[in-house]
Structure formats: C-alpha cells, structure tokens
Amino acid sequence: MPAADVSPAQEVGRVRIRVIEPCGPPDSGVLNTNLAQLREAGLQVDYEPSNQSTGERLSVGGVATRFAHFNTGLSGHDYDYLLCVRGGYGASELLGLVDWTALADVAPRPLIGFSDVSALQSAFYTRLHWPALHAPMPGSPLWGDGADIEQLMTLLCSGQVWQGTVSVNGHGGEVDSSYSGRLFGGCLSVLTNLIGTAYLPNGFAGHILFFEDSGESPPRLLRCWRQWLDCGLLEDVRAVVFGRFTDIGPGQEDEEWVQNEMAARSPCPVFFSSEFGHVSPNMPLCLGAEAVITDGNLRWHLAR
C-alpha cells in the first residue's frame, strides 16, 4: 500500500511559535486572520494580547509589561520561534532587562520580524549568536498572500536547513562578480542607534550587510550612513545590499537618489534590491546565515 501524501506542515505539526508584542500594537483587523493562517498550516501558535495602547507601551510601566510579555517567549515552553506581531518603537528599551547570562544555555529561538525588531535581532545575534529572520509580521497590513509569506511559511515548516534568495542589481559593474560572507542587517536607523552599545558587533569583517528603512528623510539617512562610515563598521565588509527606503518625504531627493549617494560613499561593493523593506513583498533574510551574491541574486542558507 503506497504511503499517504504528507504536507510539510503535517510533518512539523509540533513546531511551536510564541507570538510576542515587544514594540507597537498589532493591527487587530489582520492579526487574527494571519494567525489563523499559521495554525491552518499545522503550526502551534501561542498568543496572549497585551492590550496596551501605544502611549501605555512607551511609559516605564509599559516597558516592564512589554518585557514580561517578551520574556514569556524566552523562558517559557520550548518554543521554536518568537514571532513579533509588529514593529513601531520601544524594542531597544527591553535590551537592558534581558538576563543574558541565563540565556547562554538556552537553545536558540530565532526572532522573526523587522523594523524596530531589528534592535532585538541584533542584540541576540551579538550576545548569543542566535540567528533571526528579517521577515513579515502578522500584525501588519503588509502581511499578504505573496511570495514573501509563502517562503516564510516554508521556512517555519522546514527542517534543519533554511535558505532563501532575493534578486539584486549592482551599483556599477559589481553584478558580474561574486561576493560571499555572513549575513547581517535590518532597519538602518534602528541599528545605527545601537552603535557603541553591547548590542551591535563592533566590526563586520567578512559580512554581507543589508539595510532598509521607512519614514526617514534623506538627510537623516545620510547621517546614519556617515555614522557607520566614521565608526569603521564597513571596514573589510564583503558587500552591502540596500533594500527599499520608503516614505522618505517630499522633495527632489527621492529613494533612488539616497541609495546612490550612500553607495557613492561606501568603501565596498553595493547592490540594490526591491524585494525587502517596509514593503510587500518583504522576502525573508536570515541574520547569521552564509550568503553569496552572484548572477544577480543574493542567496543565503543556514544549517540549524
């Protein structure tokens, strides 16, 4: 008798995901639908809403509440992933509350998200070498039904190997060359605010870096990039990939202008991609993965 067909989701029915709210409040109009989608894929999803307003989240008491919510995912049951509902503001205020020593013996729990979540992902990468997925979040209207969500679902339901691809275009003639390194990146302004702290590496030699952002003006983006340059964080970096820089405000200096100006200041090869950022699609990228840029694509993989 032939074996019955088994979907990837059925094979990983015991994968457990803790949905957390370390930053802003979710869009309730889409969150429940998207969490249902995850459960229908065979994933076990645990979620308890914090029921805080934006203002409450930013207060001292709100920080403590958000950390307790976050810490449940770190110290609770054996969760495989921590999925953030949305970005916004406030993730960096949680970093000083984490018991990093206690977590040193905990199996990695990759954080999934982007935007303000980049602060958490960077800290866990720096302090504990945990991988993370820069990827869509279910409490945001940007979570749709495109290729990014399809790939994220595949990664959540996969086994010991993660992998992904985004298309890139080279600044100048770099597209015909090949570059390899360890992948790291996220929201440029958020990561810039971590420079000089214990939550961002003090060097990225041998890395491929990726950056995106939203709602920042051209001068502010150039100021961020100048900080990376002046701190020497781009020394011996293999390559940089700029994703989307959306909603940068009115004026003649548009997204393309900003990207080209940052590229012109960079000491390493630079590539552009329209496939990640505060946009849809926002294709998953894995912090800590081995990556290679060749033939117009950034390909990454991580053996877990």
N, C-alpha and C positions, 0 to 999 in steps of 0.2 A: 504494500500500500504506500503510495508516494506521500512524502511529508507535506503537511499543510503549509500554505504560504504564511509567513510571519512578517509583519511590517517591522521596520526599525523601531518604531515606538513601542510595539509589543515586546520586543526583545529587551528593552530597557525600562520596563514598567516600574522598576524600583528606583529610578533616578528621582532624587528629592531636591526640590528647589524652594528656597526661602525667599519670598518677595519682601523687600525692605524699603523703607522711606527715609533715607539719610539726608535728603535735600528738600526740594519743594513738594507740594501736594500733587497727587495724580489728578488727571482728568477722569473723573468718575464715569463720564459718558462713554469712554473707550476701555477703561481698565477691566471692568468685569467681562466684557466681550473677549478681550485679549487673553485674560487668564483662563477663560473657558476654552479657548483655542489650545492653550498649552496642556490643559487637562485632557482634552479630547485626543491629543497626540500620545497619551499614555504616561505623561509626566505627573508626578505627585507634587502639587503646588500648595505650599503653606503660606497664608497671608492673613495678617491681622491689621486692619487700618488703624492709624494713629489718631485720626480725627482731629488734627490740628489745623488751624488756619495758617496762612503764610506769616502773619505777624507773630503768632504764638511760636512758630518754629524758630524765629530769629532771636527770641528772648533767651536769657540764661536758662530759665526753666525749660524752654522748648529745646535747647541744645541737649540738656540732660535726658529729656524724653526721647529725642531722636536717637541719641546714643544707646539708650536702653533697647529701643526697637532694633537698632543695628546689631547690638551685642547679642541679641537673641539668636540671630543667624550665625554669629561666630561661635558661641558657646553652647548652643542648643543641641538638637539632634544632629546626626551625621548627615548634614546637608551636602549635596554635591556642588551646588552653585548658589550664589547670592545674587538675585536679580533685582536691580533698583527700578522703582516704578517711574522715576523721572529725575531730571536734573534740577537746575534752579540756582540755589545758593545755600551754603552752610556746611558742606561736607568737610571742609578744612578744619572747622571748629571741633570736629569729632576726633581728630588725629591724636591730640594730646591726652585723650581719655582712654585710648586703647592700651590694654596690657600686652605689650609686645613680647615680653618675656614668656608669659603664659602661652602665647600663640605659637611660640617657636617649635613646639612639639605637636602642633595640630596639623593634620593633613590639609594641604592647600584647598581653599574654597574659592574658586575664581569668582571675581566680581564682574557682573555684566552691566554695562551702561555706558554713558558718555557724558559730555558737557561737564557739569560740576563734579560728577562722579570721577572724573579724571584725577582729582586730588586723592581719593581713596585708592584708586588703582595704582597710582604712582607710589603711594606710601607702602602698600603691601608688596609691590614689586621691589622697592628699595630695601625695606626692613626684613622681609621674609622670603623674597624671591618667588612670590606667588604669581602665576600667570593671571591675565584678565582679558576680557573681551570688550573692546570698544565696539558697541553694537546697540541696536534699537532697544527702547524701554517700553513696556506695555501700558504705562500711564500717560503716554504722549500720543497725540494725534498722528505723529509721524510713523507710528506702528501701523502698517497697512497690510497688503497681501502681495508684496513684490518679492523680488529675488533675494533681498536682504533678510526678510523674515523667513523665507524658505531655507536659506543657508543657516540662519541662526537655529532654527528648529532641528536641522540636520546635525549641527554641532552638539546641541543639547542631548540628542538621542544617539550620539556616536559612542564609540568605544575608546580605545587607547590613543587614537591619533586624531588630532584636529588639523584641518587645512583649509585654506581659502585663497582667493585670487581677486585682485582689483586691477583694472586697466589703468595705465599711466602714460603720460606724454612727457618727453624730456624737454628741459629748458636748454636750448642749444642743440648740440649733437649727441647728448648722453644716451639717447634712446637706443643707439646701436651698440652700447657697451653693456657689461654685466656687473652688478654690484651685489654683494651678499653681506649679511650681518644679522645681529639680533634686533628684533623689532620692539620699538617703544614709542609712545606718543599719546596724543589726546588733544584736549582743548588748550590752545596756545595760552590764552590769558590765565587760565586756572593753573597750568603748570608753571608759568612764569612767576606766579605768586608763591611758589614753593621753593624757588631758588634761594639757597643759603640755609635751608632747613634740613632736618634729618629725613625728610620725606621725598626727596628727589636726589638721584645719584649726582655725585659731584663731577662726573665725566661720562661721556658716551662713546668712547673709542670703540670702534668695531660694531657700532649700531647703525641700523637704518631707522631714522626718526620720521614720524608722521604727525601732522598738525592740521587742525581745523578750528573754526570759531564762528561765532554769530553775535551780532549786535554790538560789535566793536568798530570804532571809526578807524579810517586809515592811519591817522597819527598815533592812535593808541596801539594798533597792531605793529607799526614800525618801532614804537618804543619798546614793546615786548621783545621784538626780534633783536633790537640793539642790546637788550639785557642778556640774551643768550650769547650773542657775539662777544660782548665785553667780558662776560664771565668765563669765556673759553670753553663753553659747553659743546661747541661744534667742532672742536679740535679732533681730528682723526675719525670723524663721523664718516661712514661709508657713503651715505646719501640721505637726502631729505625729500619727503613726499608731502606736498601741500594738497589738502582736500578742499572742500568748499569753505569760503569765508562769506557768509550770507548776512543780509540786513546790516550792511556797514554804513548805512546812512546816505543822505543825498550829497550830490557833488560830482565833479568831473572825475575824481579818483575812485574808480569802481573796483570790483573784486579782482579783475584781471590785472589792473594797474598795481594793486597792492601785492599780489602774488609775484609779479615780475620784479617789483622793487625789492622784495625780500630775497628773491632768487639772486638778484644782481649783487646783493651784499653777502651772499653765502660763500664760504670757503670750500664747499663740497658740491658734488653733482646734485641737481634739484629736478624733481619731477612733479607733475600736476595730475590730479585725479578728480573727476566729478562724481565719484561713486561712494564718498563717505563725507560725513559732516552733519550739521543740523538740517538734514535734508532726507528725502526719500528718493532713491534707495540710500541706505547707510550700511554699506557692506561691512560685515564683521572683520576686525583686525585684532590680532592676538598679541598683547604685550608679553614679551618673553619668548616668542616663537622665533625659529630660524627663518630668515626671509631671503629672497633673491629677487632682484629686478633684472629682467631680461625680456627681450622680444615684446616690449610694450605692456608688460604685466608685472605686478608685484605679487609674487607667490609666497605664501608662508605655510609652515607646518610646525606642529608641536606634538612630540611623543609624550603622553601623560602617564 
